[in-house]
Amino acid sequence: MGIPAGRWRPAVTSAGAPADLLAPFAHAEELIRAQATAARIACEQMTPPVLAAWCDSVQRASCLPARPGWETKAAAHAEIFRLLGQHAWAGLIHDLMLAVGPGANGMIAGSRQRLLDRLRAGDADGAALEMENHLRALLFMSRLAVRLR
C-alpha cells in the first residue's frame, strides 16, 4: 500500500525545487485515507496492551526536547504510525515532520493526545477524523516550509 519512504528521490523538479521535498504531496490523499482507515481499525480492535504501548510512545515523544534534536523527536512522534502497522508510510510522515520543523511540535503533540483520547473512548470515527485533520495540517505546513526554502 503506497510508496515506502526512500523509494522516491529524483534529483530536481522542473520548477527547481528538490523533488524529495515535493514527493509527499503527490500521494497526499492516499496517505490521508490510509492513515485515517488505519486509525479507525486500530480503535475498533484496540486491546489494553496495545493502548498502553501507544500511551508509552506518546509519553516518550513528549519528554524529548524539540530543540536541539528535532530529528530524534520527529522520529519518536512518527513511531505511532509504526504502531498502526503503517510501516511504509512512517518514513514519509517522519520526513514531513522534519520538513515542518520543531515549530510544529505542539501541534503534533496535541494531535497525539487527542488521538489517544479517542482511542480510550472507543471512538473509531473520531480517531479517523483526528488522524485526517492532523495529516492535512502537517501537509499544509510542509508545503509552506517547501515554499519558504
C-alpha positions in Angstrom: 0.0 0.0 0.0 1.6 3.3 -1.1 5.2 4.2 -1.6 7.7 3.2 1.1 10.0 6.0 2.3 13.2 6.3 0.4 12.0 5.0 -2.9 11.2 8.4 -4.4 14.1 10.7 -4.8 14.5 12.2 -8.2 17.1 15.0 -8.2 15.2 18.2 -9.0 11.8 19.0 -10.4 11.2 21.2 -13.4 10.4 24.1 -11.1 13.8 23.7 -9.5 12.6 22.6 -6.0 14.2 19.4 -4.7 11.9 16.6 -5.6 12.3 14.8 -2.2 10.6 17.9 -0.6 7.7 17.7 -3.0 7.2 14.0 -3.3 4.9 13.6 -0.3 2.3 15.8 -1.9 1.9 13.5 -4.9 0.4 10.9 -2.7 -1.2 13.1 0.0 -4.8 11.8 -0.4 -3.7 8.2 -0.4 -1.6 8.8 2.7 -4.5 10.5 4.5 -7.0 7.8 3.5 -4.7 5.0 4.6 -3.9 6.6 7.9 -7.5 7.5 8.8 -8.6 4.0 7.9 -5.7 2.5 10.0 -6.7 4.7 13.0 -10.4 3.6 12.7 -9.4 -0.1 12.5 -6.9 0.3 15.4 -9.6 1.8 17.5 -12.1 -0.9 16.7 -9.5 -3.6 17.5 -7.8 -1.9 20.4 -6.6 -4.0 23.4 -5.3 -2.8 26.7 -1.7 -3.8 26.0 -1.7 -2.1 22.6 -3.3 1.1 24.1 -0.6 1.0 26.8 2.1 0.8 24.0 0.5 3.8 22.3 0.4 5.8 25.6 4.1 4.9 26.2 5.0 6.0 22.7 3.3 9.4 23.1 4.8 9.9 26.5 8.3 9.2 25.3 7.9 11.6 22.4 6.5 14.3 24.7 9.5 14.0 27.0 12.1 14.7 24.3 13.3 18.2 23.7 12.3 19.8 20.4 15.4 21.9 20.3 18.1 20.7 19.8 17.4 17.3 18.4 14.2 17.7 16.4 15.2 14.7 14.2 15.0 12.5 17.3 11.7 13.9 18.4 10.2 13.7 14.9 11.2 10.0 14.8 9.6 9.5 18.2 6.4 11.2 17.0 6.4 9.1 13.8 6.5 5.9 15.9 2.8 6.0 16.3 2.5 5.2 12.6 4.5 2.0 13.0 2.2 1.1 15.9 -0.7 1.5 13.4 1.1 -1.1 11.2 1.7 1.5 8.6 5.5 1.0 8.3 5.6 2.1 4.6 4.1 5.5 5.5 6.0 6.0 8.7 9.2 7.2 7.0 7.3 9.6 4.7 5.5 11.1 7.7 8.8 11.4 9.5 10.1 13.3 6.5 7.1 15.6 6.7 7.7 16.3 10.4 11.3 17.1 9.6 10.2 19.5 6.9 7.9 21.4 9.2 10.4 21.6 12.0 10.3 22.0 15.7 7.7 24.8 15.4 5.1 22.0 14.8 5.9 20.2 18.0 2.9 21.5 19.9 0.5 20.7 17.1 1.8 17.2 16.7 1.8 16.5 20.5 -1.7 17.9 20.8 -2.9 15.7 18.0 -1.3 12.6 19.5 -3.1 13.3 22.8 -6.5 13.8 21.1 -6.0 10.6 19.2 -5.3 8.7 22.4 -8.4 10.3 24.0 -10.5 8.9 21.1 -8.9 5.5 21.3 -9.5 5.3 25.0 -13.2 6.3 24.4 -13.6 3.7 21.6 -14.5 6.5 19.2 -13.3 5.0 15.9 -14.8 7.7 13.7 -13.3 10.4 16.0 -9.9 8.7 15.8 -10.1 8.6 12.0 -11.1 12.2 11.8 -8.3 13.3 14.2 -5.7 11.4 12.1 -7.1 13.0 8.9 -7.1 16.5 10.4 -3.6 16.1 11.7 -2.2 14.9 8.4 -3.9 17.6 6.4 -2.4 20.2 8.8 1.0 18.6 8.6 0.9 18.5 4.8 -0.2 22.1 4.6 2.6 23.2 7.0 5.2 21.2 5.0 4.0 22.9 1.7 4.6 26.2 3.4 8.1 25.1 4.5 9.0 24.0 1.0 7.9 27.4 -0.4 10.0 29.2 2.2 13.2 27.4 1.2 
